[in-house]
Amino acid sequence: MSRSSSIKPQPKQPLYEADLHLWAAQQAALLREGRLSELDAMHIAEELDDVGSEIYQRLESALTVLLMHMLKWEFQPDKRSRSWEATIREQRRRVEKLIRTNPSLKSKLAEALAEGYQNGRDRASGETDLPVETFPEACPYGWEDILKREFSLGAQGAAKRP
């Protein structure tokens, strides 16, 4: 008996599982053509749910990085850098844009902030080598601080450069 004859053919995968990109393009074409009865409604609904979840995850991720750098700035003032400043500015822009382009996220800000802070606190601990207990258990920053508080080395930053 040859080796190949012992291999059983796999059942054909649905296109949704085999090639998500092609499936999505086909579903979009069906929608544009008004061929609604041919749509894969169940999987379209799942994908739409995933899109919403991914947008929320992007908000939480931006808050995680932003809050981590704010904590590092507060708890390691001797290590402040222009890079930290730039990261704070960038993540603020990301948070503001996500909220501006997805206003419904406003209803989830408290949840995203709580999750982002816990993740940021853990990451700040890892990057600073300070025990996680060094940082407040709950987020010490209000939205005004998170989005507007100044984080700038000013003239001292220029003096620190070699």
Secondary structure per residue as TSV (DSSP state, phi and psi in degrees):
chain	resnum	aa	ss	phi	psi
A	1	M	-	360.0	129.9
A	2	S	-	-77.7	157.3
A	3	R	T	-62.0	-41.2
A	4	S	G	-67.3	-27.0
A	5	S	G	-73.5	-15.9
A	6	S	G	-86.7	-8.1
A	7	I	S	-86.7	124.9
A	8	K	-	-87.9	137.0
A	9	P	-	-64.1	140.5
A	10	Q	-	-80.6	141.8
A	11	P	-	-62.7	145.7
A	12	K	-	-64.4	130.7
A	13	Q	-	-76.2	145.1
A	14	P	-	-62.4	149.1
A	15	L	H	-56.3	-36.8
A	16	Y	H	-54.2	-39.0
A	17	E	H	-86.9	-32.6
A	18	A	H	-79.3	-36.7
A	19	D	-	-154.2	86.8
A	20	L	H	-59.3	-39.4
A	21	H	H	-61.6	-48.8
A	22	L	H	-64.4	-43.0
A	23	W	H	-57.0	-46.1
A	24	A	H	-62.4	-42.7
A	25	A	H	-62.2	-41.1
A	26	Q	H	-66.2	-41.3
A	27	Q	H	-64.9	-40.5
A	28	A	H	-63.1	-42.1
A	29	A	H	-62.8	-42.7
A	30	L	H	-61.3	-41.8
A	31	L	H	-61.7	-48.3
A	32	R	H	-61.2	-33.1
A	33	E	T	-85.2	-3.9
A	34	G	T	73.8	20.2
A	35	R	-	-91.7	62.7
A	36	L	G	-63.9	-32.5
A	37	S	G	-68.8	-16.9
A	38	E	G	-93.4	-3.8
A	39	L	S	-69.9	151.0
A	40	D	-	-93.2	74.4
A	41	A	H	-58.0	-41.1
A	42	M	H	-61.3	-47.1
A	43	H	H	-72.8	-32.5
A	44	I	H	-61.6	-44.6
A	45	A	H	-60.2	-42.6
A	46	E	H	-61.4	-43.4
A	47	E	H	-65.4	-38.9
A	48	L	H	-64.8	-40.2
A	49	D	H	-60.3	-42.0
A	50	D	H	-63.1	-37.9
A	51	V	H	-61.1	-47.0
A	52	G	H	-61.5	-41.5
A	53	S	H	-65.0	-38.8
A	54	E	H	-67.4	-36.7
A	55	I	H	-64.6	-43.2
A	56	Y	H	-60.8	-43.7
A	57	Q	H	-61.5	-36.2
A	58	R	H	-64.1	-39.3
A	59	L	H	-63.6	-48.5
A	60	E	H	-61.0	-40.5
A	61	S	H	-65.0	-43.9
A	62	A	H	-63.0	-40.2
A	63	L	H	-65.8	-37.8
A	64	T	H	-58.8	-50.7
A	65	V	H	-66.7	-43.0
A	66	L	H	-60.2	-50.2
A	67	L	H	-68.2	-34.6
A	68	M	H	-59.1	-46.3
A	69	H	H	-70.2	-33.6
A	70	M	H	-63.9	-42.2
A	71	L	H	-65.4	-43.0
A	72	K	H	-59.8	-42.4
A	73	W	H	-59.9	-43.3
A	74	E	H	-70.5	-41.5
A	75	F	H	-99.2	-8.4
A	76	Q	-	-135.3	64.2
A	77	P	G	-60.7	-28.0
A	78	D	G	-73.0	-11.9
A	79	K	G	-110.2	8.6
A	80	R	-	-56.9	145.9
A	81	S	-	-145.7	164.5
A	82	R	H	-62.5	-32.2
A	83	S	H	-62.3	-41.8
A	84	W	H	-63.9	-42.9
A	85	E	H	-56.2	-49.3
A	86	A	H	-62.1	-40.5
A	87	T	H	-64.8	-41.9
A	88	I	H	-60.8	-46.7
A	89	R	H	-61.9	-45.4
A	90	E	H	-62.1	-46.6
A	91	Q	H	-68.3	-33.5
A	92	R	H	-62.0	-44.2
A	93	R	H	-61.4	-40.4
A	94	R	H	-62.3	-46.8
A	95	V	H	-60.7	-48.8
A	96	E	H	-61.5	-41.9
A	97	K	H	-66.2	-43.0
A	98	L	H	-60.0	-42.1
A	99	I	H	-70.6	-40.1
A	100	R	H	-64.6	-42.8
A	101	T	H	-86.4	-11.1
A	102	N	-	-137.5	70.2
A	103	P	G	-56.5	-24.7
A	104	S	G	-65.9	-16.7
A	105	L	G	-65.1	-20.2
A	106	K	G	-55.7	-33.1
A	107	S	G	-71.9	-12.7
A	108	K	G	-113.1	9.1
A	109	L	H	-61.5	-42.2
A	110	A	H	-61.9	-43.4
A	111	E	H	-65.0	-45.8
A	112	A	H	-64.6	-38.8
A	113	L	H	-65.7	-44.2
A	114	A	H	-61.8	-46.7
A	115	E	H	-66.4	-46.4
A	116	G	H	-60.2	-38.9
A	117	Y	H	-66.2	-45.6
A	118	Q	H	-60.6	-42.7
A	119	N	H	-67.2	-41.5
A	120	G	H	-64.6	-38.4
A	121	R	H	-62.0	-46.1
A	122	D	H	-62.5	-43.6
A	123	R	H	-68.2	-37.6
A	124	A	H	-62.2	-40.6
A	125	S	H	-60.3	-46.3
A	126	G	H	-64.3	-37.8
A	127	E	H	-81.8	-23.8
A	128	T	H	-99.6	-12.8
A	129	D	T	63.6	20.4
A	130	L	-	-92.6	144.5
A	131	P	-	-59.3	143.7
A	132	V	G	-57.8	-28.8
A	133	E	G	-67.0	-14.3
A	134	T	G	-63.1	-32.2
A	135	F	S	-93.7	146.2
A	136	P	-	-55.0	144.3
A	137	E	S	-66.9	-38.0
A	138	A	S	-109.2	153.6
A	139	C	-	-58.2	123.2
A	140	P	-	-86.8	0.7
A	141	Y	-	-107.9	135.7
A	142	G	-	-87.6	172.2
A	143	W	H	-61.3	-33.6
A	144	E	H	-62.5	-44.9
A	145	D	H	-62.6	-46.0
A	146	I	H	-61.3	-40.5
A	147	L	H	-100.2	-18.3
A	148	K	H	-127.4	-23.3
A	149	R	-	-55.5	138.9
A	150	E	-	-78.9	132.4
A	151	F	-	-127.9	98.4
A	152	S	-	-145.6	136.2
A	153	L	-	-76.5	-24.6
A	154	G	H	56.3	-140.7
A	155	A	H	-67.1	-30.1
A	156	Q	H	-63.6	-30.2
A	157	G	H	-65.3	-39.7
A	158	A	H	-67.0	-34.2
A	159	A	H	-70.2	-28.3
A	160	K	H	-76.3	-19.3
A	161	R	-	-68.2	142.3
A	162	P	-	-72.8	360.0
